[in-house]
Amino acid sequence: MQRVSVWFANPSNLACFLIMDPRRSISVSSALRYWGCTTQAGGQICGAFGYTEDPSEMHQEVAQKFMPLSFSLLPFLSNDSSANWSRALSLLSQNTKEQLRNTSIHVYPSVSFDSVQKSVTLFMPGFDKSEIKLYQVRPLIYLSITSVVYNTIQY
């Protein structure tokens, strides 16, 4: 079981991407939440994609929410007819193609401890600080989530 778990956590074996409609806030919020849940489970997200009917639209504020992940746009595929995959692949930007090829990502630990600063830093995208509670029973710290931010909590 341990070997399988390690295999899935390696992005060169299994690449995970977030896909959302950048025009809909619920889609963006859900993608952020999925990122946070994946991080808590020990998985890694390689990047984020937005799909839109108008690829010329700039979605810089959405891309900022997913920092440090790379963000690019996918061509919109209509549900009205069968997909023309040749056309869809030809519409991919160079940035998108590179993002799909390069899945070797930086690993962002979900929890890091700084004994000098006496702080615990939690990387939990999609979660608000009010949803995260830490309980300390010496010498252990317990994390409780009640419901893209680095939250630093002094201990």
Wavefront OBJ file of the C-alpha trace (Angstrom):
o trace
v 0.000 0.000 0.000
v 2.854 2.373 0.856
v 4.531 1.846 -2.548
v 1.256 2.525 -4.383
v 0.721 5.687 -2.341
v 4.232 6.930 -3.174
v 3.690 6.074 -6.856
v 0.485 8.165 -7.015
v 2.153 11.098 -5.242
v 4.856 11.300 -7.946
v 3.682 13.795 -10.623
v 5.736 12.032 -13.301
v 3.500 8.956 -12.805
v 0.155 10.697 -12.385
v -0.373 14.323 -13.372
v -3.362 16.129 -11.865
v -4.712 19.375 -13.272
v -7.511 21.698 -12.207
v -9.985 22.645 -14.939
v -12.510 25.438 -14.507
v -14.604 28.069 -16.207
v -12.728 31.273 -15.271
v -15.865 33.384 -15.842
v -17.822 31.631 -13.069
v -16.756 32.307 -9.496
v -18.254 29.023 -8.235
v -16.098 27.093 -10.713
v -12.954 28.948 -9.598
v -13.815 28.491 -5.899
v -14.447 24.773 -6.412
v -11.118 24.331 -8.205
v -9.313 26.096 -5.351
v -11.082 23.849 -2.846
v -10.142 20.709 -4.824
v -6.536 21.917 -4.810
v -6.621 22.306 -1.029
v -8.228 18.894 -0.517
v -5.684 17.243 -2.827
v -2.841 18.905 -0.923
v -4.235 17.667 2.392
v -4.434 14.130 0.990
v -0.762 14.263 -0.021
v -1.365 14.653 -3.764
v 0.127 17.285 -6.029
v -1.564 19.470 -8.635
v 0.582 20.188 -11.712
v -1.314 23.203 -13.048
v -4.647 24.883 -13.708
v -6.597 25.321 -16.933
v -9.477 27.572 -17.768
v -11.806 26.953 -20.693
v -13.592 29.792 -22.383
v -15.416 30.450 -25.633
v -13.306 33.558 -26.222
v -9.603 32.703 -25.741
v -8.675 36.369 -26.189
v -10.283 37.153 -22.806
v -7.687 37.850 -20.173
v -8.172 36.034 -16.896
v -5.200 37.459 -15.028
v -7.051 37.762 -11.708
v -7.991 34.073 -11.878
v -4.409 33.092 -12.724
v -3.242 35.084 -9.669
v -5.504 33.010 -7.400
v -3.732 29.838 -8.507
v -0.186 31.071 -7.953
v 2.290 29.318 -7.754
v 0.615 26.929 -10.243
v 0.914 27.646 -13.934
v -2.363 28.690 -15.544
v -3.383 28.618 -19.199
v -6.516 28.481 -21.301
v -8.012 25.538 -23.156
v -10.161 25.881 -26.268
v -13.897 25.628 -25.621
v -15.533 22.469 -27.000
v -19.233 22.687 -27.694
v -21.532 19.901 -26.528
v -23.745 20.373 -29.589
v -21.813 17.965 -31.780
v -19.022 15.437 -31.553
v -15.648 16.930 -30.715
v -13.176 17.579 -33.492
v -10.047 16.558 -31.579
v -7.648 17.470 -34.379
v -8.988 21.009 -34.393
v -9.038 21.187 -30.583
v -5.399 20.089 -30.336
v -4.338 22.535 -33.030
v -5.958 25.379 -31.038
v -3.853 24.708 -27.925
v -1.476 27.566 -27.188
v 2.239 26.900 -26.905
v 1.983 27.710 -23.180
v -0.739 25.067 -22.723
v 1.220 22.425 -24.634
v 4.296 23.117 -22.516
v 2.251 22.913 -19.332
v 0.907 19.499 -20.358
v 4.394 18.236 -21.238
v 6.156 19.489 -18.123
v 4.557 17.830 -15.110
v 7.671 17.958 -12.948
v 6.418 20.418 -10.389
v 7.649 21.899 -7.182
v 6.258 20.121 -4.167
v 4.488 22.467 -1.783
v 4.280 20.846 1.651
v 0.873 21.208 3.278
v 2.444 21.851 6.700
v 5.831 23.273 7.605
v 7.235 24.006 11.036
v 9.645 26.819 11.871
v 11.113 26.244 15.315
v 13.069 29.522 15.234
v 9.944 31.623 14.567
v 7.831 29.178 16.593
v 5.235 29.026 13.833
v 3.328 26.490 11.803
v 2.633 27.388 8.158
v -0.297 25.663 6.464
v -0.625 25.580 2.678
v -4.336 25.053 2.163
v -5.627 26.718 -1.018
v -9.369 27.231 -1.133
v -9.764 27.300 2.634
v -10.347 30.416 4.688
v -8.328 30.926 7.844
v -11.561 30.816 9.878
v -12.161 27.237 8.659
v -8.865 25.952 10.062
v -8.336 25.237 13.719
v -5.218 23.950 15.432
v -5.340 22.199 18.767
v -2.189 21.575 20.740
v -1.880 18.834 23.303
v 1.770 18.730 24.189
v 3.814 17.776 22.220
v 1.352 17.145 19.348
v -0.566 19.670 17.257
v -3.927 18.588 15.831
v -5.433 20.123 12.727
v -9.198 20.451 12.378
v -10.947 21.813 9.295
v -14.510 22.977 9.835
v -15.673 23.499 6.485
v -5.311 30.285 -1.444
v -3.745 31.058 1.359
v -0.657 30.411 3.375
v -1.883 30.643 6.961
v 0.779 31.111 9.598
v -0.261 30.353 13.123
v 1.988 31.145 16.079
v 2.369 28.422 18.690
l 1 2 3 4 5 6 7 8 9 10 11 12 13 14 15 16 17 18 19 20 21 22 23 24 25 26 27 28 29 30 31 32 33 34 35 36 37 38 39 40 41 42 43 44 45 46 47 48 49 50 51 52 53 54 55 56 57 58 59 60 61 62 63 64 65 66 67 68 69 70 71 72 73 74 75 76 77 78 79 80 81 82 83 84 85 86 87 88 89 90 91 92 93 94 95 96 97 98 99 100 101 102 103 104 105 106 107 108 109 110 111 112 113 114 115 116 117 118 119 120 121 122 123 124 125 126 127 128 129 130 131 132 133 134 135 136 137 138 139 140 141 142 143 144 145 146 147
l 148 149 150 151 152 153 154 155
